[in-house]
């Protein structure tokens, strides 16, 4: 297991993080799994044995149930782990029991601490953008939580790049603490984060945690072209995520991941994770497993090394189409490309170069 610095903090986080979406299995999360306290302790033991030093949860998961299940496992290993949780999601019909207001965040943090049976959360993340509360109110509440010792660092989750920059700008203008990380969705099938979110994070020295790196079970090898997806899997039981715009493309991605897996004597899931670990700006991949076997399989991805040819093959097969204004920079011959977006634009440029070659033929 390797460790990577989390954004502009001094915190070192393992490149794989244990996720807890399958913990609890209630309040609408039954389809993701039903890991109980005994299994959770076993999962945490296994993760620690492999060098994992971080576990991610949220108050939303099983509406507090995941945090409650995790608390028993934490009792033994608390000092060995970076504990991350999230708040902002609606937790009841009360209009104030939602959002990133001072009222809701402080209340949510105290509720999470009680469920987790701990005195602090190491990384507290705003689970989604709140379009009603001002960033300044949110930042001041988070800074007060840091000063009170209830959290150590804070970050965001599921923000757009402009929302993150608005938050960072507000922090700078008001001389407030800044978020150290973002948690976002990013997979070989869904690479939209490369357009804005990842370059922003590289430029602003923000750590990036990836949720659903295997597409919520889409890219594990369970979903295959022309085959019925097992009802026992998350993708076969009606779980609504992820959104897939082009299933034909998704099948093509699964095909190439599975072909490389066969060459590398690995599994499709391991190849998916191993490829993501090579991408620019990634701090850690969050793996949420329902069984011990799946957890062992996913953890083994940290030691899987794909060849440059295999990495390039996956990249080319999964590359998104260049969007404006990126393609315009190439077609108009612009120089002075920003280093934060250079690695992504270099790949997109190949698509345009290849098209030009075909047109000339």
N, C-alpha and C positions, 0 to 999 in steps of 0.2 A: 504494500500500500504506500502510495506517495501522498505528500501533504502540500497544499498550496495556500499561499497567503490570501486572506479574504479581503479583497479590496484595499482600501487605505488604512485598514486596521493592522494590528500586529498579530492577529489571530491566525493560526495555522489549522486548516481544516482538511480532513482526509478527502481524497478525490471521489470517494463514494460515501454517501450519507444514508443512514437507515431511515426509511419513511414509514409513517404509521397510519396512512389512509385505511389499510385493512384492519386496524385495531378497533375492537368494539363491535362493529357490525350491526349498527342500529340507526334509527332516524333517517332512513334513506340510503345509508351506506352499506346495507347488507350485501349488495351485489359486488362490492369491492373485496369482501372477505369478512371473516369473523374471528380474528386472532384474539384469544383470551389472555388473561394475565400469565398463565403458565407458559403458553407459547411465546408470549412477548419476552419473558425472562430468558427463554432459550434463544430467541432471535438476537437479543442483545448480547448474550454470551458469545454466540457465533460471530456476530459483527465485530466485537471487541477482539476476539481471537485473530481476526483477519486484519486488524489495524484500524478499523473504522473508529473515529473519535467524535462523531456527530450523529444526532438523532433529531428528526424534524417532525413536528406535529402541528395541530391547530385546534382552536376551540370549536371550529365548524365540524371537524371530523367526528361523526356519530354524535354531534351536538354535545361535546364534552366527554363522550365515552372513550375516545382514543386516548385522551390525556389521563383519564382515570385508570385505564388498563396499563398505560405506560408507567404510571407512578409506582406500581409494585416492583417493576424491573429496575426503576431508577434508584430504589432504596439502597441497593447494593453498589451500584456503579456511578452514582451521581458525580463524584469528583473526577471521573475519568472521561466525562462526556461534555461536548458542547451541545447544550439543549436549546433547540429553536422552536418557537411556537408563533402563532399568528392570531390577529384579531382584526375586526372590521365588519365581518359578515353578520347578517340579521340572525339573532339568537332567539327571538320571540316576535310577537306581533307588536310589541311596544315600539313606537317610532324612534325612541332614544336608545333602544337595544340593538343598534346598528350604527355603522359608520366609523369615521376616524376622529370624532369629536373628543375633547378632553374627558367629558362625562363617560362616554362609552369605552374609551381605551383604558382608562385607569380602572374602571369597574371590571372590564374584561381581563386585564392583567391580574388583578387580585383574585378573580374567579379561577383563572388558569393556575395560578400559584397554589391555590387551595386544592384543586383537582390533582395537580402534579405532586403535591406534598413536598414542595421545595421552597426555598426562600428567594430564589432568583431564576430568571430565564436569561440565557447567555445572548441569544439573538432573537429579538422580538420584531415581527414583520407585519406590515400593514397589508392585509390579504388582497385588497383591491383598492383602486382609486375611489375616493369619496368626492363626488362632484359638488357637494353642498358645503362641506367644512373647508375652511381656508387651510392651506398648507402650513401657515404660521401657527395656527392653533394646534394642529397635529404635531408639528415639530416641538413646540413648547411642552406639550404633554409628554412626549417621548423623552425629551431632555430631563424633565422632572422625574420620570420613572428611572432614568439612569442615575440621577443624583440621589434618589432615595434608596438605591441599591437593588431595586426590584428587577431591573434588566441591566445588561452590560453593554450591548450594542443594539442597534435597530436597523431594519432594512425595509424594502418594499416587496410586493409580489403582484404580478399581473398589471403593472403600470405600462403605459406607452412611454416612448422615449421623451416626448414633449412633457408628459406629466412628471417624469423623473427630473428633467431639467428644470421645470418650474419649481419642484421641491428643493433641488440643489441650489437654485438661484435664491430662493426665499431664505434658505439656511445661511447662505453667504452674506446677503444683505443685512440680515438681522443678527449675524454672528452667533448662530445656533449650531449645534452638532448636526453633522450630515449623516445620512444613511450610508452604511458600509457595503450594502449588497442589494441585489434584486433577485427574486425567484421567478423564473419564467418557464414557459413551455417551449421546447426545442427538440426536434428529432430529425433523423434523416428524411422522413416524409414531410415534415413541416419545418422549413428553414426560414420562415418569415422574420425571425429575430435577427437575422444577419443584415437586414436593410437598415435598421435604426438602433435596436436595443443593444446588440453586442458591440457595435462601434462606439455607441455612447458610453457603455460601461468601460471599455478599454480606455477611451479618452479621459474619462472622469475618475478612473481608478476605483471602479465599483466592482465588487465581487459578483459573480453570477452563479446561482444555484439553479439546477435544472429539475423541474418536476415532470413526471411522466416521460422520462427519457426513452422508454420503449413504447410510447404512444398508448399508455393505459392498456397494455396487452396487445396492441395492434401489431407490433413488430417483434414479437417473441417467437414467431414460427407457428403459432396456433392458428392464425388467420392465413389461409392459403387460397390462391386462385382456383376456382372450380370445386372447392371442398366446403362442406358445411362446418361452420365454426362450432366447436363443442359448447353445449349449453352450460357446462360447468365453468367456462372461462368468462372473464369480465366482458369481452367483446361478443360473447354468445348469449349473455343473459339480459341484454337490454341496457347496460350502463351507457349513459348518453355521451360520454367523452371518449375519444377526441372528435372534433368536427373534422370530417374528411371531405374536401371539396371535390376531389377527383379520385374515385376508388380505383380506376384503371392505373393511375400513376402510383397509388399506394401498393397495388399488387406488383407493379414493376420494381418498386423499392424493396418489397419483401423478397422478391425473386433474387435480386442481386445480393442482398444480405445473406440469404440462405445459401446461395452458390459460394460466396466467400467463406461462409461457415464450414461448408463441406471441405473446401480446400485447406482451411486452417485447423481442421479437426476440432471445431468448436461448435457452439450452438448459435442460432440466429440472434438470440437475445444478447449473448456475449459479444458478438461482432458489432451489433448496434451500439452497445455501451462503449466498446473499445474504440470505435470510430469517433464517437462524441468526445471522448477524453482527449483526442488529438486536436479538437477544434479551438480556434483562438478565443481567449477570454473566459474559458470555463473554469470555475472554481471547484464544483462538486456536482455529482449526479445523485439524485435522490431515488433510491430503489425501495419500492414498497412491495414486499412479497407476502403471499398468502400461505405458503408452505415452506418448511425447512429446506426441502429439495430446491425450490426455486431460489431461495435466498443464497444457498451454497453456489448455485449456478451463476447467479448474478455477481456475487463477490469475486468469483474466479476471473471475471472480465478484467479486473485490475491488473492481472498478470499476463493478459493476452496482448501480444504485439503483432500487429498486422504489417505486412510489407508495404513499402511506398506504392507499389503497383496496385495492391488491394485497396489501400486508402484512396488512391486516385480514382479507381474504378467505382467505388461507392460514391465519391464526391460527384463524379461526372453523371452518374445515373440518377442522382437525387437533386442535382443543381436546379434551383428555381430560375425562371426566366428573368433576365435583367429588367428592372422597373425604372421608370422615370423618377428622378433625374439622372440615375446612374448610367443608363445606356447613352444619354445625351452627352455625358462627359467623354465617352469613348468616340462617338461618331463625330464630335466637334473637335477632337484632338486636344482636350484639356490636359494641362500638366499640373503639378503641385497637388497630387492626390494626398489626402490626409492619411497619416500612418495608421490611424485607428480603423479605417475602413479598407486600407490597401489589400490585406489578405483576401477579403471577400470580393473586392472589385477585380482583383487579378483573375479570380475564377470566372466571374461573370463575363469578363472581357473575352475569354476563350470562346464562349458561346457566340459572341458577335463576330469574332475573327473567323470561326468556322463557317458561319453563315455567309460572310463576305467571300470566303474561298469558294463556297458552293455557287454563289451568284456569278462569280467570275468564270466558273467552268461552264 
